[in-house]
Amino acid sequence: MIWLPLAGFAIGFVIYWLPIKNLPSSFAPYLSLATLAGLDSVFGGIRAGVEGKFHDDIFISGFVMNTLLAAGLAYLGDQIGVDIYLAAVFVLGWRVFLNLSLIRRYWLTQTSMNRKKES
């Protein structure tokens, strides 16, 4: 089921490039945070798939909940006049880079082990 996060990433990429130009700029904090939360879930799903721990129900529920929570934090911050979304951007960005580094490390380790077996 590793294809599920990859399919989600591909669908999101295609949607991003669709010519939708009618969104007001006031939606920018919400959409950027929701997108980052979605990317966090996608890369977390890829990491889980690489490690052999992927479960589609956990991925889908995490994707939906993370995205809604991130957009909700941005909305709450707007209502009380505090830029809460900046903290969420920092945390989610850190998690995306952490997941990418762990995926890279896993693949490099596997490549190294395969080379040693061939020698």
N, CA, C and O atoms as a Tinker XYZ file with bonds, in Angstrom:
   476  protein
     1  N      0.792000   -1.196000    0.000000    73     2
     2  CA     0.000000    0.000000    0.000000    64     1     3
     3  C      0.844000    1.274000    0.000000    63     2     4     5
     4  O      0.335000    2.352000    0.308000    81     3
     5  N      2.122000    1.159000   -0.341000    73     3     6
     6  CA     2.964000    2.359000   -0.388000    64     5     7
     7  C      2.519000    3.290000   -1.510000    63     6     8     9
     8  O      2.888000    4.464000   -1.521000    81     7
     9  N      1.734000    2.781000   -2.452000    73     7    10
    10  CA     1.284000    3.617000   -3.566000    64     9    11
    11  C      0.306000    4.693000   -3.113000    63    10    12    13
    12  O      0.165000    5.713000   -3.787000    81    11
    13  N     -0.380000    4.485000   -1.973000    73    11    14
    14  CA    -1.385000    5.446000   -1.538000    64    13    15
    15  C     -0.798000    6.829000   -1.250000    63    14    16    17
    16  O     -1.325000    7.814000   -1.767000    81    15
    17  N      0.278000    6.953000   -0.443000    73    15    18
    18  CA     0.832000    8.298000   -0.252000    64    17    19
    19  C      1.428000    8.876000   -1.529000    63    18    20    21
    20  O      1.363000   10.084000   -1.754000    81    19
    21  N      2.004000    8.024000   -2.360000    73    19    22
    22  CA     2.555000    8.511000   -3.622000    64    21    23
    23  C      1.443000    9.010000   -4.544000    63    22    24    25
    24  O      1.610000   10.012000   -5.241000    81    23
    25  N      0.316000    8.312000   -4.546000    73    23    26
    26  CA    -0.822000    8.756000   -5.351000    64    25    27
    27  C     -1.365000   10.077000   -4.816000    63    26    28    29
    28  O     -1.727000   10.962000   -5.593000    81    27
    29  N     -1.424000   10.213000   -3.498000    73    27    30
    30  CA    -1.875000   11.462000   -2.893000    64    29    31
    31  C     -0.970000   12.619000   -3.257000    63    30    32    33
    32  O     -1.442000   13.720000   -3.543000    81    31
    33  N      0.331000   12.371000   -3.247000    73    31    34
    34  CA     1.287000   13.402000   -3.633000    64    33    35
    35  C      1.091000   13.794000   -5.090000    63    34    36    37
    36  O      1.107000   14.979000   -5.421000    81    35
    37  N      0.907000   12.807000   -5.964000    73    35    38
    38  CA     0.719000   13.079000   -7.390000    64    37    39
    39  C     -0.575000   13.853000   -7.636000    63    38    40    41
    40  O     -0.594000   14.790000   -8.435000    81    39
    41  N     -1.641000   13.472000   -6.964000    73    39    42
    42  CA    -2.918000   14.172000   -7.124000    64    41    43
    43  C     -2.795000   15.615000   -6.642000    63    42    44    45
    44  O     -3.277000   16.538000   -7.298000    81    43
    45  N     -2.152000   15.800000   -5.501000    73    43    46
    46  CA    -1.946000   17.151000   -4.989000    64    45    47
    47  C     -1.117000   17.998000   -5.931000    63    46    48    49
    48  O     -1.389000   19.186000   -6.103000    81    47
    49  N     -0.106000   17.398000   -6.543000    73    47    50
    50  CA     0.746000   18.117000   -7.491000    64    49    51
    51  C     -0.055000   18.548000   -8.710000    63    50    52    53
    52  O      0.097000   19.672000   -9.189000    81    51
    53  N     -0.908000   17.661000   -9.216000    73    51    54
    54  CA    -1.736000   17.989000  -10.383000    64    53    55
    55  C     -2.728000   19.092000  -10.027000    63    54    56    57
    56  O     -2.921000   20.026000  -10.805000    81    55
    57  N     -3.357000   18.991000   -8.860000    73    55    58
    58  CA    -4.316000   20.013000   -8.441000    64    57    59
    59  C     -3.625000   21.360000   -8.293000    63    58    60    61
    60  O     -4.189000   22.398000   -8.638000    81    59
    61  N     -2.409000   21.337000   -7.783000    73    59    62
    62  CA    -1.663000   22.587000   -7.612000    64    61    63
    63  C     -1.485000   23.308000   -8.937000    63    62    64    65
    64  O     -1.576000   24.535000   -8.986000    81    63
    65  N     -1.238000   22.584000   -9.992000    73    63    66
    66  CA    -0.957000   23.208000  -11.281000    64    65    67
    67  C     -2.209000   23.520000  -12.096000    63    66    68    69
    68  O     -2.105000   24.072000  -13.191000    81    67
    69  N     -3.397000   23.175000  -11.578000    73    67    70
    70  CA    -4.617000   23.563000  -12.275000    64    69    71
    71  C     -4.767000   25.086000  -12.222000    63    70    72    73
    72  O     -4.401000   25.712000  -11.227000    81    71
    73  N     -5.295000   25.669000  -13.271000    73    71    74
    74  CA    -5.359000   27.136000  -13.332000    64    73    75
    75  C     -6.498000   27.733000  -12.501000    63    74    76    77
    76  O     -7.422000   28.331000  -13.054000    81    75
    77  N     -6.435000   27.572000  -11.182000    73    75    78
    78  CA    -7.432000   28.180000  -10.301000    64    77    79
    79  C     -6.850000   29.501000   -9.824000    63    78    80    81
    80  O     -5.873000   29.514000   -9.075000    81    79
    81  N     -7.430000   30.591000  -10.242000    73    79    82
    82  CA    -6.894000   31.907000   -9.908000    64    81    83
    83  C     -7.907000   32.739000   -9.113000    63    82    84    85
    84  O     -7.673000   33.928000   -8.895000    81    83
    85  N     -9.015000   32.155000   -8.678000    73    83    86
    86  CA   -10.086000   32.924000   -8.060000    64    85    87
    87  C    -10.073000   32.897000   -6.538000    63    86    88    89
    88  O    -11.021000   33.385000   -5.923000    81    87
    89  N     -9.048000   32.352000   -5.911000    73    87    90
    90  CA    -9.025000   32.287000   -4.462000    64    89    91
    91  C     -8.533000   33.604000   -3.879000    63    90    92    93
    92  O     -7.537000   34.154000   -4.350000    81    91
    93  N     -9.209000   34.112000   -2.874000    73    91    94
    94  CA    -8.760000   35.352000   -2.245000    64    93    95
    95  C     -7.459000   35.143000   -1.473000    63    94    96    97
    96  O     -7.187000   34.053000   -0.971000    81    95
    97  N     -6.680000   36.182000   -1.391000    73    95    98
    98  CA    -5.399000   36.081000   -0.702000    64    97    99
    99  C     -5.563000   35.853000    0.796000    63    98   100   101
   100  O     -4.607000   35.452000    1.460000    81    99
   101  N     -6.733000   36.096000    1.335000    73    99   102
   102  CA    -6.959000   35.836000    2.760000    64   101   103
   103  C     -6.938000   34.348000    3.082000    63   102   104   105
   104  O     -6.799000   33.970000    4.246000    81   103
   105  N     -7.075000   33.493000    2.059000    73   103   106
   106  CA    -7.004000   32.052000    2.262000    64   105   107
   107  C     -5.575000   31.539000    2.298000    63   106   108   109
   108  O     -5.358000   30.371000    2.621000    81   107
   109  N     -4.606000   32.364000    1.980000    73   107   110
   110  CA    -3.212000   31.918000    1.869000    64   109   111
   111  C     -2.689000   31.236000    3.129000    63   110   112   113
   112  O     -2.092000   30.165000    3.016000    81   111
   113  N     -2.880000   31.799000    4.332000    73   111   114
   114  CA    -2.366000   31.095000    5.513000    64   113   115
   115  C     -3.012000   29.733000    5.717000    63   114   116   117
   116  O     -2.345000   28.784000    6.130000    81   115
   117  N     -4.299000   29.631000    5.430000    73   115   118
   118  CA    -5.005000   28.367000    5.611000    64   117   119
   119  C     -4.538000   27.320000    4.612000    63   118   120   121
   120  O     -4.256000   26.178000    4.977000    81   119
   121  N     -4.460000   27.720000    3.354000    73   119   122
   122  CA    -4.075000   26.767000    2.320000    64   121   123
   123  C     -2.611000   26.350000    2.436000    63   122   124   125
   124  O     -2.274000   25.186000    2.219000    81   123
   125  N     -1.754000   27.290000    2.774000    73   123   126
   126  CA    -0.342000   26.934000    2.904000    64   125   127
   127  C     -0.127000   25.981000    4.061000    63   126   128   129
   128  O      0.657000   25.039000    3.945000    81   127
   129  N     -0.798000   26.203000    5.160000    73   127   130
   130  CA    -0.660000   25.324000    6.310000    64   129   131
   131  C     -1.305000   23.966000    6.050000    63   130   132   133
   132  O     -0.749000   22.937000    6.434000    81   131
   133  N     -2.454000   23.950000    5.411000    73   131   134
   134  CA    -3.099000   22.684000    5.079000    64   133   135
   135  C     -2.244000   21.887000    4.094000    63   134   136   137
   136  O     -2.150000   20.664000    4.204000    81   135
   137  N     -1.621000   22.571000    3.135000    73   135   138
   138  CA    -0.739000   21.907000    2.186000    64   137   139
   139  C      0.472000   21.315000    2.892000    63   138   140   141
   140  O      0.863000   20.182000    2.613000    81   139
   141  N      1.058000   22.064000    3.789000    73   139   142
   142  CA     2.221000   21.566000    4.539000    64   141   143
   143  C      1.834000   20.388000    5.420000    63   142   144   145
   144  O      2.602000   19.434000    5.544000    81   143
   145  N      0.652000   20.436000    6.035000    73   143   146
   146  CA     0.184000   19.311000    6.845000    64   145   147
   147  C     -0.046000   18.087000    5.963000    63   146   148   149
   148  O      0.255000   16.963000    6.363000    81   147
   149  N     -0.575000   18.307000    4.772000    73   147   150
   150  CA    -0.752000   17.196000    3.834000    64   149   151
   151  C      0.574000   16.599000    3.405000    63   150   152   153
   152  O      0.711000   15.378000    3.328000    81   151
   153  N      1.560000   17.453000    3.123000    73   151   154
   154  CA     2.889000   16.957000    2.764000    64   153   155
   155  C      3.517000   16.176000    3.918000    63   154   156   157
   156  O      4.170000   15.156000    3.697000    81   155
   157  N      3.323000   16.650000    5.133000    73   155   158
   158  CA     3.826000   15.931000    6.295000    64   157   159
   159  C      3.229000   14.532000    6.351000    63   158   160   161
   160  O      3.944000   13.564000    6.610000    81   159
   161  N      1.937000   14.416000    6.112000    73   159   162
   162  CA     1.287000   13.111000    6.124000    64   161   163
   163  C      1.772000   12.227000    4.978000    63   162   164   165
   164  O      1.985000   11.029000    5.165000    81   163
   165  N      1.946000   12.809000    3.805000    73   163   166
   166  CA     2.403000   12.028000    2.646000    64   165   167
   167  C      3.804000   11.479000    2.893000    63   166   168   169
   168  O      4.053000   10.294000    2.675000    81   167
   169  N      4.723000   12.337000    3.348000    73   167   170
   170  CA     6.081000   11.855000    3.586000    64   169   171
   171  C      6.149000   10.926000    4.787000    63   170   172   173
   172  O      6.991000   10.029000    4.823000    81   171
   173  N      5.277000   11.123000    5.772000    73   171   174
   174  CA     5.182000   10.171000    6.875000    64   173   175
   175  C      4.683000    8.821000    6.386000    63   174   176   177
   176  O      5.152000    7.782000    6.851000    81   175
   177  N      3.734000    8.825000    5.450000    73   175   178
   178  CA     3.244000    7.579000    4.859000    64   177   179
   179  C      4.302000    6.881000    4.027000    63   178   180   181
   180  O      4.421000    5.656000    4.068000    81   179
   181  N      5.068000    7.651000    3.274000    73   179   182
   182  CA     6.162000    7.051000    2.488000    64   181   183
   183  C      7.189000    6.441000    3.430000    63   182   184   185
   184  O      7.675000    5.335000    3.196000    81   183
   185  N      7.518000    7.162000    4.494000    73   183   186
   186  CA     8.473000    6.643000    5.484000    64   185   187
   187  C      7.949000    5.353000    6.105000    63   186   188   189
   188  O      8.695000    4.382000    6.235000    81   187
   189  N      6.670000    5.332000    6.492000    73   187   190
   190  CA     6.090000    4.120000    7.065000    64   189   191
   191  C      6.113000    2.974000    6.059000    63   190   192   193
   192  O      6.366000    1.828000    6.432000    81   191
   193  N      5.853000    3.271000    4.796000    73   191   194
   194  CA     5.899000    2.234000    3.764000    64   193   195
   195  C      7.286000    1.681000    3.572000    63   194   196   197
   196  O      7.455000    0.472000    3.415000    81   195
   197  N      8.278000    2.538000    3.582000    73   195   198
   198  CA     9.668000    2.109000    3.431000    64   197   199
   199  C     10.085000    1.230000    4.613000    63   198   200   201
   200  O     10.828000    0.262000    4.451000    81   199
   201  N      9.596000    1.583000    5.793000    73   199   202
   202  CA     9.934000    0.821000    6.994000    64   201   203
   203  C      9.061000   -0.416000    7.168000    63   202   204   205
   204  O      9.286000   -1.200000    8.089000    81   203
   205  N      8.070000   -0.604000    6.300000    73   203   206
   206  CA     7.187000   -1.758000    6.382000    64   205   207
   207  C      6.127000   -1.637000    7.464000    63   206   208   209
   208  O      5.631000   -2.652000    7.953000    81   207
   209  N      5.770000   -0.419000    7.849000    73   207   210
   210  CA     4.803000   -0.193000    8.917000    64   209   211
   211  C      3.573000    0.575000    8.433000    63   210   212   213
   212  O      2.837000    1.124000    9.253000    81   211
   213  N      3.339000    0.625000    7.141000    73   211   214
   214  CA     2.267000    1.452000    6.597000    64   213   215
   215  C      0.911000    0.791000    6.792000    63   214   216   217
   216  O      0.747000   -0.401000    6.532000    81   215
   217  N     -0.066000    1.579000    7.256000    73   215   218
   218  CA    -1.462000    1.158000    7.360000    64   217   219
   219  C     -2.302000    2.258000    6.722000    63   218   220   221
   220  O     -2.220000    3.423000    7.112000    81   219
   221  N     -3.104000    1.876000    5.745000    73   219   222
   222  CA    -3.850000    2.893000    5.000000    64   221   223
   223  C     -4.869000    3.630000    5.857000    63   222   224   225
   224  O     -5.105000    4.818000    5.637000    81   223
   225  N     -5.480000    2.955000    6.832000    73   223   226
   226  CA    -6.450000    3.660000    7.675000    64   225   227
   227  C     -5.780000    4.712000    8.553000    63   226   228   229
   228  O     -6.345000    5.783000    8.776000    81   227
   229  N     -4.594000    4.419000    9.049000    73   227   230
   230  CA    -3.854000    5.395000    9.841000    64   229   231
   231  C     -3.415000    6.563000    8.965000    63   230   232   233
   232  O     -3.466000    7.718000    9.388000    81   231
   233  N     -2.984000    6.256000    7.739000    73   231   234
   234  CA    -2.553000    7.319000    6.819000    64   233   235
   235  C     -3.702000    8.255000    6.475000    63   234   236   237
   236  O     -3.559000    9.475000    6.561000    81   235
   237  N     -4.836000    7.694000    6.088000    73   235   238
   238  CA    -5.963000    8.522000    5.658000    64   237   239
   239  C     -6.494000    9.358000    6.823000    63   238   240   241
   240  O     -6.749000   10.552000    6.665000    81   239
   241  N     -6.660000    8.737000    7.986000    73   239   242
   242  CA    -7.165000    9.507000    9.130000    64   241   243
   243  C     -6.157000   10.566000    9.565000    63   242   244   245
   244  O     -6.549000   11.672000    9.939000    81   243
   245  N     -4.879000   10.248000    9.520000    73   243   246
   246  CA    -3.855000   11.232000    9.863000    64   245   247
   247  C     -3.813000   12.380000    8.875000    63   246   248   249
   248  O     -3.645000   13.536000    9.261000    81   247
   249  N     -3.965000   12.059000    7.592000    73   247   250
   250  CA    -3.969000   13.090000    6.559000    64   249   251
   251  C     -5.119000   14.070000    6.784000    63   250   252   253
   252  O     -4.920000   15.285000    6.771000    81   251
   253  N     -6.313000   13.537000    6.989000    73   251   254
   254  CA    -7.493000   14.388000    7.174000    64   253   255
   255  C     -7.381000   15.190000    8.472000    63   254   256   257
   256  O     -7.607000   16.400000    8.480000    81   255
   257  N     -7.035000   14.521000    9.552000    73   255   258
   258  CA    -6.972000   15.207000   10.850000    64   257   259
   259  C     -5.868000   16.267000   10.885000    63   258   260   261
   260  O     -6.087000   17.369000   11.388000    81   259
   261  N     -4.682000   15.942000   10.354000    73   259   262
   262  CA    -3.584000   16.918000   10.341000    64   261   263
   263  C     -3.943000   18.147000    9.514000    63   262   264   265
   264  O     -3.660000   19.275000    9.915000    81   263
   265  N     -4.566000   17.925000    8.363000    73   263   266
   266  CA    -4.933000   19.035000    7.495000    64   265   267
   267  C     -6.002000   19.920000    8.152000    63   266   268   269
   268  O     -5.904000   21.147000    8.126000    81   267
   269  N     -7.017000   19.287000    8.738000    73   267   270
   270  CA    -8.061000   20.063000    9.402000    64   269   271
   271  C     -7.535000   20.793000   10.633000    63   270   272   273
   272  O     -7.901000   21.943000   10.876000    81   271
   273  N     -6.687000   20.138000   11.403000    73   271   274
   274  CA    -6.118000   20.786000   12.585000    64   273   275
   275  C     -5.251000   21.981000   12.195000    63   274   276   277
   276  O     -5.313000   23.032000   12.833000    81   275
   277  N     -4.452000   21.820000   11.160000    73   275   278
   278  CA    -3.588000   22.917000   10.723000    64   277   279
   279  C     -4.419000   24.111000   10.245000    63   278   280   281
   280  O     -4.139000   25.254000   10.608000    81   279
   281  N     -5.434000   23.841000    9.435000    73   279   282
   282  CA    -6.298000   24.941000    8.972000    64   281   283
   283  C     -7.060000   25.548000   10.150000    63   282   284   285
   284  O     -7.257000   26.762000   10.200000    81   283
   285  N     -7.482000   24.723000   11.084000    73   283   286
   286  CA    -8.172000   25.221000   12.269000    64   285   287
   287  C     -7.284000   26.113000   13.130000    63   286   288   289
   288  O     -7.740000   27.122000   13.668000    81   287
   289  N     -6.007000   25.734000   13.259000    73   287   290
   290  CA    -5.073000   26.577000   14.014000    64   289   291
   291  C     -4.884000   27.934000   13.339000    63   290   292   293
   292  O     -4.821000   28.965000   14.009000    81   291
   293  N     -4.796000   27.927000   12.029000    73   291   294
   294  CA    -4.658000   29.197000   11.308000    64   293   295
   295  C     -5.894000   30.056000   11.511000    63   294   296   297
   296  O     -5.781000   31.265000   11.710000    81   295
   297  N     -7.067000   29.452000   11.463000    73   295   298
   298  CA    -8.308000   30.202000   11.672000    64   297   299
   299  C     -8.391000   30.747000   13.101000    63   298   300   301
   300  O     -8.744000   31.908000   13.311000    81   299
   301  N     -8.062000   29.900000   14.076000    73   299   302
   302  CA    -8.076000   30.342000   15.469000    64   301   303
   303  C     -7.114000   31.499000   15.690000    63   302   304   305
   304  O     -7.440000   32.467000   16.378000    81   303
   305  N     -5.940000   31.394000   15.108000    73   303   306
   306  CA    -4.969000   32.479000   15.216000    64   305   307
   307  C     -5.487000   33.774000   14.626000    63   306   308   309
   308  O     -5.262000   34.844000   15.192000    81   307
   309  N     -6.178000   33.697000   13.495000    73   307   310
   310  CA    -6.776000   34.896000   12.898000    64   309   311
   311  C     -7.833000   35.507000   13.815000    63   310   312   313
   312  O     -7.918000   36.727000   13.951000    81   311
   313  N     -8.622000   34.663000   14.433000    73   311   314
   314  CA    -9.700000   35.150000   15.285000    64   313   315
   315  C     -9.191000   35.854000   16.534000    63   314   316   317
   316  O     -9.793000   36.829000   16.984000    81   315
   317  N     -8.085000   35.369000   17.102000    73   315   318
   318  CA    -7.574000   35.983000   18.328000    64   317   319
   319  C     -6.438000   36.964000   18.067000    63   318   320   321
   320  O     -5.923000   37.588000   18.995000    81   319
   321  N     -6.052000   37.097000   16.808000    73   319   322
   322  CA    -5.038000   38.090000   16.449000    64   321   323
   323  C     -3.604000   37.646000   16.704000    63   322   324   325
   324  O     -2.720000   38.486000   16.875000    81   323
   325  N     -3.360000   36.342000   16.733000    73   323   326
   326  CA    -2.013000   35.804000   16.952000    64   325   327
   327  C     -1.677000   34.902000   15.767000    63   326   328   329
   328  O     -2.512000   34.119000   15.313000    81   327
   329  N     -0.464000   35.020000   15.280000    73   327   330
   330  CA    -0.051000   34.202000   14.131000    64   329   331
   331  C      0.364000   32.801000   14.581000    63   330   332   333
   332  O      1.540000   32.444000   14.514000    81   331
   333  N     -0.606000   32.014000   15.039000    73   331   334
   334  CA    -0.344000   30.650000   15.500000    64   333   335
   335  C      0.159000   29.784000   14.349000    63   334   336   337
   336  O      0.939000   28.854000   14.556000    81   335
   337  N     -0.286000   30.094000   13.155000    73   335   338
   338  CA     0.088000   29.256000   12.019000    64   337   339
   339  C      1.597000   29.246000   11.790000    63   338   340   341
   340  O      2.115000   28.290000   11.213000    81   339
   341  N      2.310000   30.269000   12.218000    73   339   342
   342  CA     3.764000   30.281000   12.047000    64   341   343
   343  C      4.429000   29.175000   12.861000    63   342   344   345
   344  O      5.388000   28.558000   12.395000    81   343
   345  N      3.936000   28.917000   14.064000    73   343   346
   346  CA     4.467000   27.824000   14.871000    64   345   347
   347  C      4.163000   26.487000   14.203000    63   346   348   349
   348  O      5.013000   25.598000   14.173000    81   347
   349  N      2.965000   26.346000   13.675000    73   347   350
   350  CA     2.603000   25.103000   12.998000    64   349   351
   351  C      3.435000   24.907000   11.731000    63   350   352   353
   352  O      3.824000   23.783000   11.417000    81   351
   353  N      3.709000   25.983000   11.007000    73   351   354
   354  CA     4.560000   25.890000    9.816000    64   353   355
   355  C      5.954000   25.405000   10.199000    63   354   356   357
   356  O      6.534000   24.562000    9.515000    81   355
   357  N      6.479000   25.932000   11.279000    73   355   358
   358  CA     7.803000   25.519000   11.735000    64   357   359
   359  C      7.817000   24.034000   12.081000    63   358   360   361
   360  O      8.699000   23.300000   11.634000    81   359
   361  N      6.851000   23.593000   12.870000    73   359   362
   362  CA     6.818000   22.192000   13.311000    64   361   363
   363  C      6.588000   21.253000   12.133000    63   362   364   365
   364  O      7.282000   20.245000   11.997000    81   363
   365  N      5.624000   21.574000   11.287000    73   363   366
   366  CA     5.338000   20.693000   10.149000    64   365   367
   367  C      6.498000   20.675000    9.158000    63   366   368   369
   368  O      6.817000   19.624000    8.604000    81   367
   369  N      7.128000   21.817000    8.929000    73   367   370
   370  CA     8.302000   21.850000    8.053000    64   369   371
   371  C      9.421000   21.004000    8.605000    63   370   372   373
   372  O     10.093000   20.292000    7.858000    81   371
   373  N      9.629000   21.074000    9.913000    73   371   374
   374  CA    10.665000   20.257000   10.552000    64   373   375
   375  C     10.343000   18.775000   10.376000    63   374   376   377
   376  O     11.242000   17.981000   10.098000    81   375
   377  N      9.071000   18.390000   10.535000    73   375   378
   378  CA     8.692000   16.976000   10.388000    64   377   379
   379  C      8.864000   16.488000    8.947000    63   378   380   381
   380  O      9.266000   15.346000    8.724000    81   379
   381  N      8.562000   17.341000    7.978000    73   379   382
   382  CA     8.745000   16.957000    6.577000    64   381   383
   383  C     10.222000   16.670000    6.310000    63   382   384   385
   384  O     10.557000   15.647000    5.713000    81   383
   385  N     11.108000   17.572000    6.752000    73   383   386
   386  CA    12.536000   17.360000    6.538000    64   385   387
   387  C     13.061000   16.159000    7.317000    63   386   388   389
   388  O     13.958000   15.462000    6.842000    81   387
   389  N     12.521000   15.908000    8.501000    73   387   390
   390  CA    12.920000   14.732000    9.276000    64   389   391
   391  C     12.524000   13.460000    8.547000    63   390   392   393
   392  O     13.329000   12.536000    8.431000    81   391
   393  N     11.294000   13.403000    8.054000    73   391   394
   394  CA    10.850000   12.227000    7.308000    64   393   395
   395  C     11.683000   12.020000    6.052000    63   394   396   397
   396  O     12.051000   10.891000    5.728000    81   395
   397  N     11.983000   13.108000    5.340000    73   395   398
   398  CA    12.815000   12.982000    4.138000    64   397   399
   399  C     14.211000   12.467000    4.476000    63   398   400   401
   400  O     14.759000   11.640000    3.747000    81   399
   401  N     14.783000   12.944000    5.564000    73   399   402
   402  CA    16.125000   12.482000    5.936000    64   401   403
   403  C     16.100000   11.009000    6.343000    63   402   404   405
   404  O     17.037000   10.274000    6.036000    81   403
   405  N     15.053000   10.570000    7.023000    73   403   406
   406  CA    14.969000    9.160000    7.408000    64   405   407
   407  C     14.729000    8.262000    6.196000    63   406   408   409
   408  O     15.271000    7.158000    6.132000    81   407
   409  N     13.929000    8.717000    5.239000    73   407   410
   410  CA    13.730000    7.956000    4.002000    64   409   411
   411  C     15.049000    7.840000    3.251000    63   410   412   413
   412  O     15.414000    6.760000    2.786000    81   411
   413  N     15.761000    8.958000    3.135000    73   411   414
   414  CA    17.050000    8.954000    2.441000    64   413   415
   415  C     18.035000    8.020000    3.132000    63   414   416   417
   416  O     18.718000    7.242000    2.466000    81   415
   417  N     18.117000    8.085000    4.444000    73   415   418
   418  CA    19.031000    7.235000    5.204000    64   417   419
   419  C     18.687000    5.760000    5.027000    63   418   420   421
   420  O     19.583000    4.926000    4.893000    81   419
   421  N     17.401000    5.434000    5.027000    73   419   422
   422  CA    16.987000    4.044000    4.842000    64   421   423
   423  C     17.389000    3.540000    3.461000    63   422   424   425
   424  O     17.933000    2.444000    3.331000    81   423
   425  N     17.120000    4.343000    2.426000    73   423   426
   426  CA    17.462000    3.910000    1.071000    64   425   427
   427  C     18.969000    3.805000    0.882000    63   426   428   429
   428  O     19.439000    2.881000    0.218000    81   427
   429  N     19.736000    4.728000    1.451000    73   427   430
   430  CA    21.194000    4.640000    1.344000    64   429   431
   431  C     21.731000    3.417000    2.074000    63   430   432   433
   432  O     22.658000    2.766000    1.593000    81   431
   433  N     21.163000    3.101000    3.222000    73   431   434
   434  CA    21.577000    1.902000    3.962000    64   433   435
   435  C     21.256000    0.646000    3.169000    63   434   436   437
   436  O     22.079000   -0.265000    3.083000    81   435
   437  N     20.063000    0.596000    2.591000    73   435   438
   438  CA    19.687000   -0.565000    1.788000    64   437   439
   439  C     20.585000   -0.715000    0.563000    63   438   440   441
   440  O     20.973000   -1.828000    0.208000    81   439
   441  N     20.914000    0.397000   -0.081000    73   439   442
   442  CA    21.805000    0.357000   -1.246000    64   441   443
   443  C     23.183000   -0.132000   -0.851000    63   442   444   445
   444  O     23.793000   -0.929000   -1.565000    81   443
   445  N     23.672000    0.337000    0.274000    73   443   446
   446  CA    24.981000   -0.089000    0.760000    64   445   447
   447  C     24.994000   -1.570000    1.094000    63   446   448   449
   448  O     25.956000   -2.273000    0.784000    81   447
   449  N     23.926000   -2.047000    1.727000    73   447   450
   450  CA    23.852000   -3.471000    2.068000    64   449   451
   451  C     23.769000   -4.332000    0.823000    63   450   452   453
   452  O     24.364000   -5.409000    0.781000    81   451
   453  N     23.042000   -3.880000   -0.196000    73   451   454
   454  CA    22.936000   -4.634000   -1.432000    64   453   455
   455  C     24.287000   -4.696000   -2.154000    63   454   456   457
   456  O     24.619000   -5.722000   -2.747000    81   455
   457  N     25.060000   -3.623000   -2.111000    73   455   458
   458  CA    26.391000   -3.613000   -2.729000    64   457   459
   459  C     27.324000   -4.583000   -2.031000    63   458   460   461
   460  O     28.119000   -5.264000   -2.678000    81   459
   461  N     27.228000   -4.646000   -0.703000    73   459   462
   462  CA    28.083000   -5.560000    0.063000    64   461   463
   463  C     27.733000   -7.010000   -0.242000    63   462   464   465
   464  O     28.623000   -7.859000   -0.293000    81   463
   465  N     26.449000   -7.308000   -0.446000    73   463   466
   466  CA    26.021000   -8.672000   -0.779000    64   465   467
   467  C     26.554000   -9.081000   -2.144000    63   466   468   469
   468  O     26.915000  -10.239000   -2.353000    81   467
   469  N     26.605000   -8.128000   -3.077000    73   467   470
   470  CA    27.065000   -8.423000   -4.427000    64   469   471
   471  C     28.562000   -8.626000   -4.494000    63   470   472   473
   472  O     29.053000   -9.302000   -5.398000    81   471
   473  N     29.299000   -8.055000   -3.556000    73   471   474
   474  CA    30.767000   -8.153000   -3.584000    64   473   475
   475  C     31.267000   -9.487000   -3.121000    63   474   476
   476  O     32.476000   -9.717000   -3.090000    81   475
